[in-house]
Amino acid sequence: MFLNPGNDLTIDLDDSPLHHVCFTQARASQRGSQILVPSHWNGNLRAYGELIPGTVVALPGGGSSADVAVPLDPSLEALVLPGFETNNVIKRGVSYARIRPVIRQLVQRARFVQIQHVSSFGFLAGLFAIALNKPFYLDMGGTLRDPPGVKVPRSLPSRLARIWYRRAEARLARHARLLIATSAHLHETFPPTSAGKAVITHSMVEKKCIHRRDNACAGDPIKLFVATRMIHSKGIQHLIQAVKQLLAESYNVQLQVAGVGDYLDTLKRLTTESGMDSHIEFLGGIPGGGEQLWAYYRSADIAVLPSMGHYEGTPRMIIEAWAAGAPVVSTRVGGIPISVKHGEEALLVTPGSAPELVQAIKEVYKNSELRTRLVSNAYQRVETMTYEGRLPLIRQAFREYLPGLLPED
């Protein structure tokens, strides 16, 4: 169902109360009568639509055609709020000022409020929920607080904005009924709170997607694969350097890179300048959970995630690689070393180090005993992280901390 408030920002809904409203930062676009959202958001939201039929999802409009987008799950009702098509800071600020009455109205009519954190919509909705004494909970994909010892360079406007957001985040933590986080790392870096806590991975992997194989690194060339956003902090530039070094050492390597983002053109230029166009293929955006993406994972010899971002929890790419039987090389950053066992489920290296990536890739390729152990343990782990396994964990958290949210209660 497509509910569009229109340019005058009046909501075309009847006056009946709303049981469960979710506020998210995932941008939406429209194709005919379908609402499209980024595939990873759809996989996360789908669980709530299945557990709580009639869930209304408030989405900022302006999803780009370059987004890896899929139709929003039919169990959800979409309220697409206009005015966020621009990246101009001033214009978007005006849009947020104009949208405040709509968000307040939605919160006022809702019985339960969910905030997909980190989200500017969520901050506004959470503050209104506190003022109106509405029960709300956070589904956390990140936090605005940097881990101890981490210094991230930011512009002055960004630093000032984060001061406000961190204070708002602390208020949300004090008043929330429940915090659902993708990893224990997020709970540790979030502001102090007495709210209930649950670690539940945002997994898009269904049981039927788990593909068992034992043919990784059995042929030539060595096929490397990465699927992530094309931004500087994902560290793809270091993986390109690692491929160059492997080629210099006479390893026949092919790298396939899936994803879109502002840094993509820079990575393509770096590849061309390094003379590696015949060894590195940029695939563009591929919808998550689809057969096309799974085919790349299942044909990969090694999945490599060279992220430098301290915001990482348990990256979706690692879970998908585990399900596809691809041994994983990743970085020791954010929540990854907490959620992934080095030497047992993946090899972890220092972020930003191309030489360590090279060494880890060679070790996985040449050591069949290590490779078998990584894949076998990964299969055992991913069995506990499926979509089907996620539903009862969410249901249990709701029954314990948010009685009355589930229809059957």
C-alpha positions as a Markdown table, in Angstrom:
| # | Residue | x | y | z |
|---|---|---|---|---|
| 1 | Met | 0.0 | 0.0 | 0.0 |
| 2 | Phe | 1.5 | 3.4 | -1.0 |
| 3 | Leu | 0.6 | 6.2 | 1.3 |
| 4 | Asn | 2.0 | 9.5 | 0.0 |
| 5 | Pro | 1.4 | 12.6 | 2.1 |
| 6 | Gly | 2.0 | 14.8 | -1.0 |
| 7 | Asn | 3.7 | 18.2 | -1.2 |
| 8 | Asp | 1.4 | 19.7 | 1.4 |
| 9 | Leu | 2.5 | 17.1 | 3.9 |
| 10 | Thr | -1.0 | 16.1 | 4.9 |
| 11 | Ile | -1.4 | 12.4 | 5.6 |
| 12 | Asp | -4.1 | 10.6 | 3.6 |
| 13 | Leu | -5.0 | 8.0 | 6.3 |
| 14 | Asp | -8.2 | 7.3 | 8.2 |
| 15 | Asp | -8.3 | 8.2 | 11.9 |
| 16 | Ser | -7.8 | 4.7 | 13.3 |
| 17 | Pro | -4.8 | 4.2 | 15.6 |
| 18 | Leu | -1.6 | 2.7 | 14.2 |
| 19 | His | -0.3 | -0.3 | 16.1 |
| 20 | His | 3.3 | -0.3 | 15.0 |
| 21 | Val | 5.2 | 2.4 | 13.1 |
| 22 | Cys | 8.8 | 2.0 | 12.0 |
| 23 | Phe | 11.0 | 5.1 | 11.2 |
| 24 | Thr | 13.9 | 4.4 | 8.9 |
| 25 | Gln | 16.5 | 6.3 | 6.9 |
| 26 | Ala | 16.2 | 3.9 | 3.9 |
| 27 | Arg | 15.2 | 6.0 | 0.9 |
| 28 | Ala | 12.3 | 4.9 | -1.2 |
| 29 | Ser | 11.4 | 5.4 | -4.9 |
| 30 | Gln | 8.3 | 4.4 | -6.8 |
| 31 | Arg | 8.0 | 2.3 | -10.0 |
| 32 | Gly | 4.4 | 2.2 | -11.1 |
| 33 | Ser | 2.5 | 1.1 | -8.0 |
| 34 | Gln | 5.5 | -0.5 | -6.4 |
| 35 | Ile | 7.6 | 1.1 | -3.6 |
| 36 | Leu | 11.3 | 0.2 | -4.0 |
| 37 | Val | 13.9 | 0.2 | -1.2 |
| 38 | Pro | 17.5 | -0.9 | -0.9 |
| 39 | Ser | 17.5 | -4.7 | -0.7 |
| 40 | His | 19.3 | -4.9 | 2.6 |
| 41 | Trp | 16.7 | -2.7 | 4.3 |
| 42 | Asn | 13.9 | -4.8 | 2.8 |
| 43 | Gly | 15.4 | -8.0 | 4.3 |
| 44 | Asn | 15.6 | -6.4 | 7.7 |
| 45 | Leu | 12.1 | -4.8 | 7.7 |
| 46 | Arg | 10.5 | -7.9 | 6.3 |
| 47 | Ala | 10.8 | -9.7 | 9.7 |
| 48 | Tyr | 8.7 | -7.0 | 11.4 |
| 49 | Gly | 6.0 | -7.1 | 8.7 |
| 50 | Glu | 5.7 | -10.9 | 9.2 |
| 51 | Leu | 5.6 | -10.7 | 13.0 |
| 52 | Ile | 3.4 | -7.6 | 13.2 |
| 53 | Pro | 1.0 | -7.5 | 10.2 |
| 54 | Gly | 0.0 | -3.9 | 9.2 |
| 55 | Thr | 3.4 | -2.4 | 10.2 |
| 56 | Val | 3.7 | 1.1 | 8.7 |
| 57 | Val | 7.2 | 2.1 | 7.6 |
| 58 | Ala | 7.9 | 5.8 | 7.2 |
| 59 | Leu | 10.5 | 6.3 | 4.5 |
| 60 | Pro | 12.2 | 9.4 | 3.1 |
| 61 | Gly | 11.5 | 9.8 | -0.6 |
| 62 | Gly | 14.2 | 10.2 | -3.2 |
| 63 | Gly | 15.7 | 6.7 | -3.7 |
| 64 | Ser | 18.2 | 7.0 | -6.5 |
| 65 | Ser | 17.9 | 4.8 | -9.6 |
| 66 | Ala | 21.5 | 3.7 | -8.8 |
| 67 | Asp | 20.4 | 2.1 | -5.6 |
| 68 | Val | 20.3 | -1.6 | -5.4 |
| 69 | Ala | 16.6 | -1.6 | -4.9 |
| 70 | Val | 13.8 | -4.2 | -4.6 |
| 71 | Pro | 10.0 | -4.0 | -4.0 |
| 72 | Leu | 9.2 | -3.4 | -0.4 |
| 73 | Asp | 7.8 | -6.6 | 1.2 |
| 74 | Pro | 4.0 | -6.8 | 0.8 |
| 75 | Ser | 3.5 | -7.4 | 4.5 |
| 76 | Leu | 4.5 | -3.7 | 5.1 |
| 77 | Glu | 2.6 | -0.5 | 4.5 |
| 78 | Ala | 4.8 | 2.3 | 3.1 |
| 79 | Leu | 4.4 | 6.0 | 4.0 |
| 80 | Val | 6.8 | 7.8 | 1.7 |
| 81 | Leu | 7.6 | 11.3 | 2.8 |
| 82 | Pro | 8.7 | 13.7 | 0.1 |
| 83 | Gly | 11.3 | 16.5 | 0.0 |
| 84 | Phe | 14.5 | 14.5 | 0.5 |
| 85 | Glu | 15.4 | 14.0 | -3.1 |
| 86 | Thr | 18.2 | 16.6 | -2.8 |
| 87 | Asn | 21.6 | 16.2 | -1.2 |
| 88 | Asn | 21.7 | 20.0 | -0.5 |
| 89 | Val | 22.2 | 20.3 | 3.2 |
| 90 | Ile | 20.1 | 23.5 | 3.6 |
| 91 | Lys | 17.2 | 22.1 | 1.5 |
| 92 | Arg | 17.2 | 18.8 | 3.4 |
| 93 | Gly | 17.2 | 20.8 | 6.7 |
| 94 | Val | 14.1 | 22.7 | 5.5 |
| 95 | Ser | 12.5 | 19.3 | 4.6 |
| 96 | Tyr | 13.1 | 18.0 | 8.1 |
| 97 | Ala | 11.7 | 21.1 | 9.6 |
| 98 | Arg | 8.5 | 20.7 | 7.5 |
| 99 | Ile | 8.2 | 17.0 | 8.2 |
| 100 | Arg | 8.2 | 17.3 | 12.0 |
| 101 | Pro | 4.4 | 17.7 | 12.4 |
| 102 | Val | 3.9 | 14.6 | 10.3 |
| 103 | Ile | 6.3 | 12.5 | 12.4 |
| 104 | Arg | 4.7 | 13.8 | 15.6 |
| 105 | Gln | 1.3 | 12.9 | 14.2 |
| 106 | Leu | 2.4 | 9.4 | 13.3 |
| 107 | Val | 4.0 | 8.9 | 16.8 |
| 108 | Gln | 0.9 | 10.2 | 18.5 |
| 109 | Arg | -1.3 | 7.7 | 16.7 |
| 110 | Ala | 1.1 | 4.8 | 17.1 |
| 111 | Arg | 0.8 | 2.3 | 20.0 |
| 112 | Phe | 4.4 | 1.2 | 19.5 |
| 113 | Val | 7.3 | 2.9 | 17.7 |
| 114 | Gln | 10.4 | 1.3 | 16.2 |
| 115 | Ile | 13.5 | 3.4 | 15.3 |
| 116 | Gln | 15.9 | 2.0 | 12.7 |
| 117 | His | 19.1 | 3.5 | 14.2 |
| 118 | Val | 21.1 | 5.4 | 13.0 |
| 119 | Ser | 18.4 | 7.5 | 11.4 |
| 120 | Ser | 17.6 | 11.3 | 11.4 |
| 121 | Phe | 13.9 | 10.3 | 11.1 |
| 122 | Gly | 14.4 | 8.0 | 14.0 |
| 123 | Phe | 15.9 | 10.7 | 16.2 |
| 124 | Leu | 12.9 | 13.0 | 15.6 |
| 125 | Ala | 10.4 | 10.1 | 16.2 |
| 126 | Gly | 12.2 | 9.0 | 19.3 |
| 127 | Leu | 12.2 | 12.5 | 20.9 |
| 128 | Phe | 8.5 | 12.8 | 20.1 |
| 129 | Ala | 7.9 | 9.3 | 21.6 |
| 130 | Ile | 9.6 | 10.4 | 24.8 |
| 131 | Ala | 7.5 | 13.6 | 25.0 |
| 132 | Leu | 4.3 | 11.6 | 24.3 |
| 133 | Asn | 5.3 | 8.7 | 26.6 |
| 134 | Lys | 5.0 | 6.2 | 23.8 |
| 135 | Pro | 6.8 | 2.8 | 24.1 |
| 136 | Phe | 9.6 | 2.6 | 21.6 |
| 137 | Tyr | 12.6 | 0.4 | 20.8 |
| 138 | Leu | 15.7 | 0.7 | 18.7 |
| 139 | Asp | 16.9 | -1.7 | 15.9 |
| 140 | Met | 20.5 | -0.7 | 15.8 |
| 141 | Gly | 22.7 | -1.0 | 12.8 |
| 142 | Gly | 25.2 | 1.5 | 14.2 |
| 143 | Thr | 26.0 | 4.2 | 16.7 |
| 144 | Leu | 27.3 | 7.8 | 16.4 |
| 145 | Arg | 29.9 | 7.2 | 19.1 |
| 146 | Asp | 33.4 | 6.4 | 18.1 |
| 147 | Pro | 35.1 | 3.5 | 19.9 |
| 148 | Pro | 37.9 | 4.4 | 22.4 |
| 149 | Gly | 41.0 | 5.5 | 20.7 |
| 150 | Val | 39.5 | 6.0 | 17.3 |
| 151 | Lys | 39.9 | 9.4 | 15.8 |
| 152 | Val | 37.8 | 10.2 | 12.6 |
| 153 | Pro | 38.5 | 13.4 | 10.8 |
| 154 | Arg | 35.3 | 15.4 | 10.2 |
| 155 | Ser | 34.4 | 18.9 | 9.0 |
| 156 | Leu | 33.2 | 21.5 | 11.5 |
| 157 | Pro | 29.5 | 21.3 | 10.5 |
| 158 | Ser | 29.7 | 17.5 | 10.8 |
| 159 | Arg | 31.3 | 17.8 | 14.3 |
| 160 | Leu | 28.6 | 20.2 | 15.5 |
| 161 | Ala | 25.8 | 18.1 | 14.1 |
| 162 | Arg | 27.2 | 15.0 | 15.8 |
| 163 | Ile | 27.2 | 16.8 | 19.2 |
| 164 | Trp | 23.5 | 17.2 | 18.9 |
| 165 | Tyr | 22.9 | 13.7 | 17.6 |
| 166 | Arg | 25.0 | 12.1 | 20.3 |
| 167 | Arg | 23.0 | 13.9 | 23.0 |
| 168 | Ala | 19.8 | 12.8 | 21.3 |
| 169 | Glu | 21.2 | 9.3 | 21.1 |
| 170 | Ala | 21.9 | 9.3 | 24.9 |
| 171 | Arg | 18.3 | 10.4 | 25.5 |
| 172 | Leu | 17.0 | 7.6 | 23.3 |
| 173 | Ala | 19.1 | 5.1 | 25.2 |
| 174 | Arg | 17.7 | 6.2 | 28.6 |
| 175 | His | 14.1 | 5.9 | 27.5 |
| 176 | Ala | 14.0 | 3.0 | 25.1 |
| 177 | Arg | 12.4 | -0.3 | 26.2 |
| 178 | Leu | 14.6 | -2.5 | 24.1 |
| 179 | Leu | 17.8 | -2.4 | 22.0 |
| 180 | Ile | 18.2 | -4.9 | 19.2 |
| 181 | Ala | 21.8 | -4.8 | 17.9 |
| 182 | Thr | 23.5 | -6.6 | 15.1 |
| 183 | Ser | 26.5 | -7.4 | 17.4 |
| 184 | Ala | 27.6 | -7.2 | 21.0 |
| 185 | His | 30.1 | -4.6 | 19.9 |
| 186 | Leu | 27.2 | -2.1 | 19.3 |
| 187 | His | 25.8 | -2.6 | 22.7 |
| 188 | Glu | 29.3 | -1.9 | 24.1 |
| 189 | Thr | 29.7 | 1.4 | 22.2 |
| 190 | Phe | 26.2 | 2.6 | 22.8 |
| 191 | Pro | 25.4 | 5.1 | 25.6 |
| 192 | Pro | 24.6 | 3.5 | 29.0 |
| 193 | Thr | 21.0 | 2.3 | 29.3 |
| 194 | Ser | 18.9 | 0.0 | 31.5 |
| 195 | Ala | 16.8 | -1.1 | 28.4 |
| 196 | Gly | 16.6 | -4.7 | 27.5 |
| 197 | Lys | 19.3 | -5.9 | 25.1 |
| 198 | Ala | 19.3 | -8.5 | 22.3 |
| 199 | Val | 21.9 | -9.4 | 19.8 |
| 200 | Ile | 20.1 | -10.4 | 16.6 |
| 201 | Thr | 21.9 | -10.3 | 13.2 |
| 202 | His | 20.3 | -8.4 | 10.4 |
| 203 | Ser | 20.6 | -11.5 | 8.1 |
| 204 | Met | 19.1 | -11.8 | 4.7 |
| 205 | Val | 20.1 | -15.5 | 4.4 |
| 206 | Glu | 17.3 | -18.0 | 4.3 |
| 207 | Lys | 17.9 | -21.7 | 5.0 |
| 208 | Lys | 17.3 | -22.5 | 1.3 |
| 209 | Cys | 20.2 | -20.2 | 0.3 |
| 210 | Ile | 22.9 | -22.1 | 2.2 |
| 211 | His | 24.9 | -23.8 | -0.5 |
| 212 | Arg | 27.3 | -26.6 | 0.5 |
| 213 | Arg | 30.5 | -27.0 | -1.6 |
| 214 | Asp | 34.1 | -27.9 | -1.2 |
| 215 | Asn | 35.6 | -26.7 | -4.4 |
| 216 | Ala | 37.0 | -23.3 | -3.3 |
| 217 | Cys | 40.5 | -22.6 | -4.6 |
| 218 | Ala | 40.4 | -25.8 | -6.8 |
| 219 | Gly | 41.0 | -24.1 | -10.1 |
| 220 | Asp | 42.9 | -21.3 | -11.9 |
| 221 | Pro | 42.6 | -18.3 | -11.7 |
| 222 | Ile | 42.1 | -17.5 | -8.1 |
| 223 | Lys | 38.7 | -15.8 | -8.0 |
| 224 | Leu | 38.3 | -13.1 | -5.4 |
| 225 | Phe | 35.0 | -11.4 | -4.7 |
| 226 | Val | 33.7 | -8.4 | -2.6 |
| 227 | Ala | 30.2 | -7.0 | -2.4 |
| 228 | Thr | 29.8 | -3.8 | -0.4 |
| 229 | Arg | 29.2 | -0.1 | -0.7 |
| 230 | Met | 31.8 | 1.7 | -2.8 |
| 231 | Ile | 33.0 | 4.2 | -0.2 |
| 232 | His | 36.5 | 5.0 | 0.9 |
| 233 | Ser | 36.2 | 3.4 | 4.4 |
| 234 | Lys | 35.4 | 0.0 | 2.8 |
| 235 | Gly | 39.1 | -0.2 | 1.9 |
| 236 | Ile | 38.7 | -1.6 | -1.7 |
| 237 | Gln | 41.7 | 0.5 | -2.7 |
| 238 | His | 43.9 | -1.7 | -0.5 |
| 239 | Leu | 42.4 | -4.9 | -2.0 |
| 240 | Ile | 43.3 | -3.5 | -5.5 |
| 241 | Gln | 46.9 | -3.0 | -4.3 |
| 242 | Ala | 46.9 | -6.6 | -2.9 |
| 243 | Val | 45.8 | -7.9 | -6.3 |
| 244 | Lys | 48.6 | -6.0 | -8.0 |
| 245 | Gln | 51.1 | -7.5 | -5.6 |
| 246 | Leu | 49.7 | -11.0 | -6.2 |
| 247 | Leu | 50.0 | -10.6 | -9.9 |
| 248 | Ala | 53.6 | -9.4 | -9.4 |
| 249 | Glu | 54.3 | -12.6 | -7.6 |
| 250 | Ser | 52.9 | -14.6 | -10.6 |
| 251 | Tyr | 49.6 | -15.6 | -9.0 |
| 252 | Asn | 46.8 | -15.6 | -11.6 |
| 253 | Val | 44.1 | -13.6 | -9.8 |
| 254 | Gln | 40.7 | -12.2 | -10.9 |
| 255 | Leu | 38.8 | -9.8 | -8.6 |
| 256 | Gln | 35.1 | -9.1 | -9.0 |
| 257 | Val | 33.7 | -6.1 | -7.2 |
| 258 | Ala | 29.9 | -5.7 | -6.6 |
| 259 | Gly | 28.4 | -2.4 | -5.3 |
| 260 | Val | 27.7 | 1.2 | -6.0 |
| 261 | Gly | 28.7 | 4.4 | -4.3 |
| 262 | Asp | 30.6 | 7.7 | -4.6 |
| 263 | Tyr | 34.0 | 6.1 | -4.5 |
| 264 | Leu | 33.4 | 3.8 | -7.5 |
| 265 | Asp | 34.8 | 6.1 | -10.1 |
| 266 | Thr | 38.0 | 6.5 | -8.1 |
| 267 | Leu | 38.4 | 2.8 | -7.8 |
| 268 | Lys | 37.9 | 2.3 | -11.5 |
| 269 | Arg | 40.5 | 5.0 | -12.2 |
| 270 | Leu | 43.0 | 3.4 | -9.8 |
| 271 | Thr | 42.5 | 0.0 | -11.5 |
| 272 | Thr | 43.1 | 1.5 | -15.0 |
| 273 | Glu | 46.2 | 3.5 | -13.8 |
| 274 | Ser | 47.6 | 0.2 | -12.3 |
| 275 | Gly | 47.1 | -1.6 | -15.6 |
| 276 | Met | 44.7 | -4.2 | -14.1 |
| 277 | Asp | 41.6 | -3.7 | -16.1 |
| 278 | Ser | 41.8 | -7.3 | -17.4 |
| 279 | His | 42.1 | -8.6 | -13.8 |
| 280 | Ile | 39.4 | -6.5 | -12.0 |
| 281 | Glu | 35.8 | -6.4 | -13.0 |
| 282 | Phe | 33.3 | -3.9 | -11.5 |
| 283 | Leu | 29.8 | -5.5 | -11.5 |
| 284 | Gly | 27.8 | -2.5 | -10.3 |
| 285 | Gly | 24.8 | -2.9 | -8.0 |
| 286 | Ile | 23.3 | -6.4 | -7.6 |
| 287 | Pro | 20.2 | -6.8 | -5.5 |
| 288 | Gly | 20.9 | -8.7 | -2.3 |
| 289 | Gly | 19.3 | -12.1 | -1.8 |
| 290 | Gly | 18.9 | -12.6 | -5.6 |
| 291 | Glu | 20.3 | -15.6 | -7.6 |
| 292 | Gln | 22.7 | -13.3 | -9.5 |
| 293 | Leu | 24.5 | -12.3 | -6.3 |
| 294 | Trp | 24.5 | -15.8 | -4.9 |
| 295 | Ala | 26.0 | -17.1 | -8.2 |
| 296 | Tyr | 29.0 | -14.8 | -7.7 |
| 297 | Tyr | 29.5 | -15.8 | -4.0 |
| 298 | Arg | 29.3 | -19.5 | -5.0 |
| 299 | Ser | 31.8 | -19.2 | -7.7 |
| 300 | Ala | 34.3 | -17.3 | -5.6 |
| 301 | Asp | 37.4 | -18.9 | -4.2 |
| 302 | Ile | 37.8 | -16.3 | -1.5 |
| 303 | Ala | 35.5 | -13.5 | -0.3 |
| 304 | Val | 37.6 | -10.5 | 0.8 |
| 305 | Leu | 36.2 | -7.6 | 2.9 |
| 306 | Pro | 39.0 | -5.1 | 3.5 |
| 307 | Ser | 36.9 | -2.6 | 5.5 |
| 308 | Met | 38.6 | 0.2 | 7.6 |
| 309 | Gly | 35.3 | 1.3 | 9.2 |
| 310 | His | 35.1 | 1.1 | 12.9 |
| 311 | Tyr | 31.3 | 1.1 | 12.5 |
| 312 | Glu | 31.3 | -2.5 | 11.3 |
| 313 | Gly | 29.3 | -5.0 | 13.4 |
| 314 | Thr | 28.8 | -8.4 | 11.7 |
| 315 | Pro | 28.9 | -7.4 | 8.0 |
| 316 | Arg | 26.2 | -8.9 | 5.8 |
| 317 | Met | 28.9 | -9.8 | 3.2 |
| 318 | Ile | 30.6 | -12.2 | 5.7 |
| 319 | Ile | 27.4 | -14.0 | 6.5 |
| 320 | Glu | 26.5 | -14.4 | 2.8 |
| 321 | Ala | 30.0 | -15.7 | 2.0 |
| 322 | Trp | 29.7 | -18.2 | 4.8 |
| 323 | Ala | 26.4 | -19.4 | 3.4 |
| 324 | Ala | 27.9 | -19.8 | -0.1 |
| 325 | Gly | 30.9 | -21.9 | 1.1 |
| 326 | Ala | 33.5 | -19.1 | 0.3 |
| 327 | Pro | 36.3 | -18.8 | 2.8 |
| 328 | Val | 36.6 | -15.3 | 4.1 |
| 329 | Val | 39.4 | -12.8 | 4.6 |
| 330 | Ser | 38.5 | -9.6 | 6.4 |
| 331 | Thr | 39.9 | -6.9 | 8.6 |
| 332 | Arg | 40.2 | -6.7 | 12.4 |
| 333 | Val | 38.0 | -3.6 | 12.8 |
| 334 | Gly | 34.8 | -2.6 | 14.6 |
| 335 | Gly | 32.8 | -5.6 | 15.8 |
| 336 | Ile | 34.3 | -8.0 | 13.4 |
| 337 | Pro | 36.9 | -9.5 | 15.7 |
| 338 | Ile | 34.2 | -9.9 | 18.4 |
| 339 | Ser | 31.7 | -11.7 | 16.1 |
| 340 | Val | 34.2 | -13.6 | 13.9 |
| 341 | Lys | 36.7 | -16.1 | 15.2 |
| 342 | His | 40.1 | -15.5 | 13.6 |
| 343 | Gly | 41.6 | -18.7 | 12.2 |
| 344 | Glu | 38.4 | -20.6 | 12.7 |
| 345 | Glu | 35.7 | -18.8 | 10.7 |
| 346 | Ala | 37.8 | -16.3 | 8.8 |
| 347 | Leu | 41.3 | -14.9 | 8.6 |
| 348 | Leu | 41.4 | -11.3 | 10.0 |
| 349 | Val | 44.1 | -8.8 | 9.1 |
| 350 | Thr | 45.1 | -5.2 | 10.1 |
| 351 | Pro | 42.8 | -2.7 | 8.3 |
| 352 | Gly | 44.6 | -0.7 | 5.6 |
| 353 | Ser | 47.4 | -3.2 | 5.1 |
| 354 | Ala | 47.6 | -4.5 | 1.6 |
| 355 | Pro | 50.6 | -6.8 | 2.4 |
| 356 | Glu | 48.6 | -8.6 | 5.1 |
| 357 | Leu | 45.7 | -9.0 | 2.7 |
| 358 | Val | 48.2 | -10.6 | 0.2 |
| 359 | Gln | 49.6 | -13.0 | 2.9 |
| 360 | Ala | 46.1 | -14.0 | 4.1 |
| 361 | Ile | 44.9 | -14.7 | 0.5 |
| 362 | Lys | 48.0 | -16.8 | -0.2 |
| 363 | Glu | 47.5 | -18.7 | 3.0 |
| 364 | Val | 43.9 | -19.6 | 2.3 |
| 365 | Tyr | 44.8 | -20.6 | -1.3 |
| 366 | Lys | 47.7 | -22.8 | -0.4 |
| 367 | Asn | 46.6 | -24.3 | 2.9 |
| 368 | Ser | 43.8 | -26.8 | 2.2 |
| 369 | Glu | 43.5 | -27.8 | 5.9 |
| 370 | Leu | 42.9 | -24.2 | 6.9 |
| 371 | Arg | 40.5 | -23.6 | 4.1 |
| 372 | Thr | 38.4 | -26.7 | 5.0 |
| 373 | Arg | 38.3 | -25.6 | 8.6 |
| 374 | Leu | 37.2 | -22.1 | 7.8 |
| 375 | Val | 34.4 | -23.3 | 5.5 |
| 376 | Ser | 33.2 | -26.1 | 7.8 |
| 377 | Asn | 33.0 | -23.8 | 10.9 |
| 378 | Ala | 31.3 | -21.1 | 8.8 |
| 379 | Tyr | 28.6 | -23.4 | 7.8 |
| 380 | Gln | 27.9 | -24.3 | 11.4 |
| 381 | Arg | 27.8 | -20.6 | 12.3 |
| 382 | Val | 25.5 | -19.4 | 9.5 |
| 383 | Glu | 23.0 | -22.1 | 10.4 |
| 384 | Thr | 22.3 | -20.0 | 13.5 |
| 385 | Met | 22.0 | -16.7 | 11.5 |
| 386 | Thr | 19.3 | -17.4 | 9.0 |
| 387 | Tyr | 16.1 | -15.4 | 8.5 |
| 388 | Glu | 14.1 | -18.3 | 9.9 |
| 389 | Gly | 16.3 | -18.3 | 13.0 |
| 390 | Arg | 16.0 | -14.6 | 13.5 |
| 391 | Leu | 12.2 | -14.5 | 13.8 |
| 392 | Pro | 12.0 | -16.5 | 17.1 |
| 393 | Leu | 14.7 | -14.3 | 18.6 |
| 394 | Ile | 12.8 | -11.1 | 17.8 |
| 395 | Arg | 9.6 | -12.7 | 19.1 |
| 396 | Gln | 11.2 | -13.6 | 22.4 |
| 397 | Ala | 12.6 | -10.1 | 22.9 |
| 398 | Phe | 9.2 | -8.5 | 22.2 |
| 399 | Arg | 7.4 | -10.8 | 24.6 |
| 400 | Glu | 10.0 | -10.0 | 27.3 |
| 401 | Tyr | 10.3 | -6.3 | 26.9 |
| 402 | Leu | 7.3 | -5.1 | 24.8 |
| 403 | Pro | 4.2 | -7.0 | 25.9 |
| 404 | Gly | 1.3 | -6.3 | 23.7 |
| 405 | Leu | 3.3 | -5.6 | 20.6 |
| 406 | Leu | 2.8 | -9.0 | 19.0 |
| 407 | Pro | -0.8 | -9.6 | 17.8 |
| 408 | Glu | -1.0 | -13.0 | 19.5 |
| 409 | Asp | -0.2 | -11.3 | 22.9 |
